Amino acid sequence: MLIIGEKLNSAIPGIRQIIDCKDAAAVQDLALRQVAAGVDYLDLNTAHCKEVEDMEWLVRTVQEVTEVPLCIDSTSGMTIKKALESFKGDKSKVIINSISLEKNRLEEVLPLVLEYQCPVIGLTVDDNGIPKTVEDRIKITERMVEILSKHNYDLNNLYIDPLVLPLAVGHTNAVIFFQCLTEIKRLFKVKTVSGLSNISFNMPKRKLINRYFLAICMAHGMDAAILDPLDTKIMTLLTTLDLLMGNDPFGKKFLKAYRKGALED
């Protein structure tokens, strides 16, 4: 399971404030704490700030203290372009988050994906919005795969996010998402990903819901998650599920986490 740390997101009021104030020490501390918790990528989002210039600053500030790859979280092609230009190192390791079949976003982001051959998160949404059915989300996935294949893009770098909707507005939304994961893995040679927080929006005990949602997603073959790595219980769940699902040979990662005292009952 690829772990993408979600904490440097300007949608969080406290994070928006430290970005606005250019508090480099606070940003770097949060980046390093996520790295220490075991993330593979750090997600960066400045959509609620001065997006383009603040993204450039954020990329440079984070890269001063860690070489962990970045996931550039934006709907703006200009912002993604600036982030890639600012990134020091192998730009093909950056995840672009995200592309969709919305006309404007496809036109802005697809050339960047192809130029840098980055991994990319593809959303099952088009100009009509997020489809309600599994079938329609699969159709969007198929079209996205066709477009990228036409340009000789390596589909091993494509992560499809079937876009889970909150349980608070539909009690079957999680089930629909699980069905999407199963069908995407069956039909296409691509990976799958989700952010966890949307499923529990406007519900109590959100962390509890997020944890069990992640467990079922992993059982349905999900490959990556955007999550809070500072939540020790969800990281314990990840480590334990990797052990149970045969993804941790001889339990090496589980035992290492145990010796570090990182597993929480």
Backbone torsions as a table, in degrees:
resi	resn	phi	psi	omega
1	MET	NA	123.0	176.6
2	LEU	-81.2	127.7	-176.2
3	ILE	-108.1	121.3	179.2
4	ILE	-111.4	115.8	-176.9
5	GLY	-74.8	129.0	-170.5
6	GLU	-97.9	1.1	-164.2
7	LYS	-74.4	-21.7	-178.6
8	LEU	-93.4	62.1	-175.6
9	ASN	-123.0	123.3	-175.0
10	SER	-69.3	-6.7	172.9
11	ALA	-68.7	-19.7	176.2
12	ILE	-84.1	119.8	-174.2
13	PRO	-51.9	-43.7	-179.5
14	GLY	-64.2	-35.2	178.4
15	ILE	-72.1	-40.8	176.4
16	ARG	-56.7	-39.5	-178.7
17	GLN	-66.5	-43.9	-177.4
18	ILE	-71.4	-27.6	174.9
19	ILE	-71.9	-45.1	178.4
20	ASP	-58.0	-38.6	-177.7
21	CYS	-85.2	-2.6	-177.6
22	LYS	54.1	46.2	179.7
23	ASP	-83.6	84.5	-175.3
24	ALA	-61.0	-38.9	-178.0
25	ALA	-62.2	-42.0	-179.8
26	ALA	-67.1	-42.2	178.2
27	VAL	-61.9	-46.7	-177.1
28	GLN	-67.7	-35.9	176.6
29	ASP	-63.0	-43.5	-179.3
30	LEU	-68.7	-37.0	176.2
31	ALA	-62.3	-47.3	-176.7
32	LEU	-67.7	-35.5	177.9
33	ARG	-66.7	-35.4	176.6
34	GLN	-69.2	-40.0	177.3
35	VAL	-61.6	-44.6	179.7
36	ALA	-62.5	-29.1	180.0
37	ALA	-77.4	-13.3	172.4
38	GLY	112.8	19.9	-179.7
39	VAL	-70.8	153.7	173.3
40	ASP	-95.1	-28.2	180.0
41	TYR	-140.3	153.7	172.3
42	LEU	-111.3	122.0	177.8
43	ASP	-83.2	130.7	179.0
44	LEU	-119.1	128.4	-179.9
45	ASN	-138.5	127.3	178.6
46	THR	-125.3	23.8	-173.9
47	ALA	-61.1	-25.8	-177.8
48	HIS	-97.7	12.8	177.8
49	CYS	-122.2	-157.3	170.5
50	LYS	-80.4	91.5	-157.1
51	GLU	-56.6	-52.6	-173.0
52	VAL	-68.4	-52.7	-176.8
53	GLU	-68.4	-35.0	179.6
54	ASP	-72.5	-30.9	175.7
55	MET	-65.3	-43.3	177.6
56	GLU	-57.8	-45.6	179.3
57	TRP	-64.0	-42.5	-176.9
58	LEU	-65.9	-43.2	178.3
59	VAL	-58.5	-49.0	-177.5
60	ARG	-66.0	-38.5	-178.8
61	THR	-65.9	-43.8	179.6
62	VAL	-67.3	-40.3	-177.3
63	GLN	-71.2	-12.7	174.4
64	GLU	-67.4	-23.6	-173.2
65	VAL	-121.7	-9.9	-179.8
66	THR	-150.9	148.6	176.3
67	GLU	-100.9	6.9	176.8
68	VAL	-60.6	133.7	-178.0
69	PRO	-61.6	159.9	-175.3
70	LEU	-111.7	151.3	173.4
71	CYS	-115.0	112.6	-174.6
72	ILE	-90.0	112.1	-169.9
73	ASP	-102.9	99.7	-177.4
74	SER	-161.1	150.9	171.5
75	THR	-94.1	-2.4	-174.4
76	SER	-100.1	120.8	176.9
77	GLY	-61.4	-36.3	-179.8
78	MET	-63.9	-40.7	179.6
79	THR	-66.8	-44.1	179.1
80	ILE	-62.4	-42.1	178.7
81	LYS	-61.0	-45.7	179.5
82	LYS	-63.0	-40.5	178.7
83	ALA	-62.6	-43.7	179.9
84	LEU	-65.9	-39.6	177.9
85	GLU	-65.4	-32.9	-177.2
86	SER	-82.1	-22.1	-175.2
87	PHE	-68.4	129.3	177.1
88	LYS	-96.6	126.3	-179.6
89	GLY	119.1	-161.2	-176.2
90	ASP	-74.9	103.6	-175.3
91	LYS	-67.0	-20.0	179.7
92	SER	-72.6	-6.8	176.5
93	LYS	-89.8	-13.3	179.3
94	VAL	-70.4	134.4	172.1
95	ILE	-90.2	129.4	173.6
96	ILE	-91.8	122.6	-177.4
97	ASN	-125.1	83.9	31.6
98	SER	-168.7	178.3	174.2
99	ILE	-120.7	158.9	177.2
100	SER	-151.1	-176.1	175.3
101	LEU	-94.1	11.1	169.9
102	GLU	-66.1	129.8	-169.3
103	LYS	-53.9	-50.6	-176.6
104	ASN	-63.4	-43.3	-178.0
105	ARG	-68.9	-39.7	178.9
106	LEU	-61.1	-43.5	-179.2
107	GLU	-66.3	-33.9	-177.9
108	GLU	-81.9	-40.5	-168.7
109	VAL	-92.9	-35.5	-176.8
110	LEU	-55.3	-44.6	179.0
111	PRO	-59.4	-33.7	179.1
112	LEU	-71.0	-41.4	177.0
113	VAL	-58.6	-44.3	-177.5
114	LEU	-73.3	-37.3	-179.8
115	GLU	-64.1	-45.7	-174.4
116	TYR	-97.4	-9.8	-178.6
117	GLN	54.0	41.1	179.4
118	CYS	-77.9	153.0	162.6
119	PRO	-58.9	147.4	-178.0
120	VAL	-141.2	143.3	173.9
121	ILE	-94.4	122.6	179.9
122	GLY	-104.7	124.4	-178.6
123	LEU	-93.4	140.6	178.7
124	THR	-84.6	70.9	179.5
125	VAL	-145.7	145.0	174.3
126	ASP	-132.6	-164.6	-176.1
127	ASP	-68.2	-9.1	175.3
128	ASN	-93.3	-0.4	-180.0
129	GLY	99.1	-165.3	179.1
130	ILE	-83.2	120.7	179.5
131	PRO	-62.4	151.0	179.9
132	LYS	-84.9	-23.4	-172.9
133	THR	-106.8	157.9	174.8
134	VAL	-61.3	-44.1	-176.0
135	GLU	-58.2	-44.0	-177.5
136	ASP	-71.6	-32.5	176.1
137	ARG	-69.6	-34.2	176.6
138	ILE	-66.8	-38.2	178.3
139	LYS	-62.0	-40.9	177.8
140	ILE	-66.0	-41.7	177.0
141	THR	-58.9	-44.9	-179.9
142	GLU	-60.6	-42.9	179.8
143	ARG	-65.3	-40.4	179.4
144	MET	-65.2	-42.6	176.9
145	VAL	-60.4	-41.8	178.9
146	GLU	-61.8	-45.1	-178.6
147	ILE	-62.6	-47.5	-177.9
148	LEU	-68.4	-38.1	178.7
149	SER	-64.4	-37.6	179.0
150	LYS	-59.0	-30.1	179.7
151	HIS	-98.1	16.3	177.0
152	ASN	60.4	31.5	176.6
153	TYR	-76.2	141.1	179.5
154	ASP	-74.7	108.6	-175.9
155	LEU	-67.0	-13.2	174.2
156	ASN	-64.6	-17.5	-179.7
157	ASN	-98.0	5.3	-179.3
158	LEU	-96.7	126.1	175.7
159	TYR	-113.3	116.0	178.7
160	ILE	-91.2	129.5	174.5
161	ASP	-108.9	107.0	-178.1
162	PRO	-74.6	5.1	170.2
163	LEU	60.5	80.3	175.9
164	VAL	-67.8	137.7	176.8
165	LEU	-101.7	157.2	-173.8
166	PRO	-63.1	143.3	173.2
167	LEU	-63.1	-27.3	-177.6
168	ALA	-63.9	-21.3	-179.7
169	VAL	-110.5	-1.7	178.5
170	GLY	-172.4	116.6	-171.5
171	HIS	-70.9	-12.8	178.9
172	THR	-101.5	7.0	-175.1
173	ASN	-62.2	-37.4	177.9
174	ALA	-67.4	-42.2	-179.6
175	VAL	-61.5	-42.4	177.4
176	ILE	-59.2	-42.4	-179.9
177	PHE	-64.3	-44.2	179.2
178	PHE	-60.4	-40.3	178.4
179	GLN	-64.5	-37.9	176.4
180	CYS	-61.7	-44.9	179.0
181	LEU	-56.9	-46.8	-178.7
182	THR	-60.6	-46.7	-176.9
183	GLU	-69.2	-39.7	179.4
184	ILE	-64.1	-43.0	179.3
185	LYS	-66.9	-31.5	-179.2
186	ARG	-74.8	-37.8	-169.4
187	LEU	-95.3	-27.8	-170.7
188	PHE	-130.0	150.4	177.7
189	LYS	-91.1	64.8	-179.5
190	VAL	-134.8	167.8	177.7
191	LYS	-97.1	168.9	179.9
192	THR	-129.5	154.5	-175.3
193	VAL	-151.5	158.2	172.5
194	SER	-154.8	148.1	162.5
195	GLY	-83.9	142.7	-172.8
196	LEU	-87.5	-26.6	-165.6
197	SER	-70.4	-23.8	-174.8
198	ASN	-67.7	-33.5	-176.7
199	ILE	-59.7	-32.8	-173.4
200	SER	-101.5	5.8	-176.8
201	PHE	-54.2	131.6	176.7
202	ASN	68.2	21.1	175.9
203	MET	-117.0	153.9	173.0
204	PRO	-75.4	165.8	176.7
205	LYS	51.0	50.9	-173.4
206	ARG	-61.5	-41.1	-178.9
207	LYS	-62.6	-35.6	178.4
208	LEU	-63.2	-48.1	179.1
209	ILE	-61.4	-44.5	-179.0
210	ASN	-59.4	-41.0	-177.8
211	ARG	-64.0	-48.9	-178.1
212	TYR	-69.4	-33.2	175.2
213	PHE	-60.8	-45.5	179.2
214	LEU	-61.3	-42.4	-179.1
215	ALA	-59.3	-44.0	-178.9
216	ILE	-70.5	-37.8	176.4
217	CYS	-59.2	-44.4	179.5
218	MET	-63.3	-37.8	177.8
219	ALA	-65.9	-22.5	176.9
220	HIS	-95.1	11.7	171.6
221	GLY	90.3	13.9	179.7
222	MET	-63.3	140.0	-170.9
223	ASP	-98.2	-22.9	-174.3
224	ALA	-151.2	155.4	178.7
225	ALA	-144.8	140.6	172.3
226	ILE	-97.7	115.7	-169.7
227	LEU	-151.2	175.6	177.7
228	ASP	-89.5	102.2	-176.9
229	PRO	-74.0	-9.9	178.4
230	LEU	-85.1	-4.5	172.5
231	ASP	-82.8	100.7	-173.2
232	THR	-63.9	-28.7	-179.5
233	LYS	-70.6	-38.2	179.8
234	ILE	-72.8	-32.3	176.8
235	MET	-70.7	-34.6	174.3
236	THR	-63.0	-42.8	178.3
237	LEU	-59.4	-45.8	179.8
238	LEU	-59.0	-48.4	-178.2
239	THR	-62.2	-42.2	-177.6
240	THR	-70.1	-40.4	178.5
241	LEU	-66.6	-38.7	175.6
242	ASP	-58.7	-39.0	177.1
243	LEU	-63.9	-49.0	-175.7
244	LEU	-68.1	-29.5	-176.6
245	MET	-91.6	6.9	175.7
246	GLY	79.7	18.0	-179.1
247	ASN	-96.1	4.1	-176.8
248	ASP	-130.0	82.8	-176.0
249	PRO	-53.7	127.2	178.9
250	PHE	60.8	14.7	177.0
251	GLY	65.5	26.6	-175.3
252	LYS	-60.9	-46.3	-179.1
253	LYS	-67.8	-38.4	179.0
254	PHE	-63.4	-45.7	-178.5
255	LEU	-67.8	-36.2	177.2
256	LYS	-63.4	-43.3	178.4
257	ALA	-65.4	-37.4	178.1
258	TYR	-62.7	-45.1	-178.4
259	ARG	-65.9	-30.1	177.7
260	LYS	-79.4	-7.5	-176.1
261	GLY	73.9	25.4	-174.5
262	ALA	-91.2	-6.6	-178.7
263	LEU	-92.8	129.5	-178.8
264	GLU	-113.7	127.1	-179.8
265	ASP	-65.3	NA	NA
